[in-house]
Amino acid sequence: MGFLTAQPSAQFSNLIKHYWSLESCLAPGQFHSQRIVPSGLPELIFYLDEKPEASDDRKSVNESTVVSGQQKEFYDLKITGNLSLFSILFQPHALALFFDIPASEFFNRTVPLRYILKDETQKLEEELAGASSFSERIKITEQFFADRLHKNNKKYELARIENSIRLINDSRGIVSVDYLASEACLSRKQFERTFSSFIGISPKQFLKIIRFQNAVHEKSKDGKLNLT
């Protein structure tokens, strides 16, 4: 099994958390089950060989390239055969910028990329499949993202949302929605609407995910801690 990760270039450091790839070959009859839990981070995944089976039909992988939005519950992936995967793990607010549609459209779903970008998906898939290395795939992807950002008209709201995400992460999710709205210079309703459009879920739901992830992180460092 081969696993690689890499950081984005400086141009995308505020929008992409990291790139990762996985190469796996399982013998006939063997399988691996992977549980996916809400992380607060959307993802764009390219399956360059066989595709896994999802326990939830809404997360089924029937296409080679899918966008996974904010999740509200866990699900399992059953991996068999030859798996060749290249993935982009986004920062929470990136989907609305790269695809110019409300991130809430991806909520708790796995959406084929061709449903969003009909004319561009096939070309991108072919270029990535023909790439000779992990770094070359990153280069191809970043050129694609640069073109997408050039066409986007929502960048004027980016700083406001990025500051909200920073406040949430710094507080480990222990902050009120009213405080976040005040810091964004918006009413609570305006903030909730803007936040949901960029992030894909309400501020309250996102705060729960960040608190959960931080609790799991602390538990991993000290097994004696009570998860609650």
Summary of the structure (lengths in Angstrom):
residues: 228
radius of gyration: 18.1
end to end distance: 34.4
largest distance: 57.5
contacts: 668
relative contact order: 0.15
helix: 44%
strand: 21%
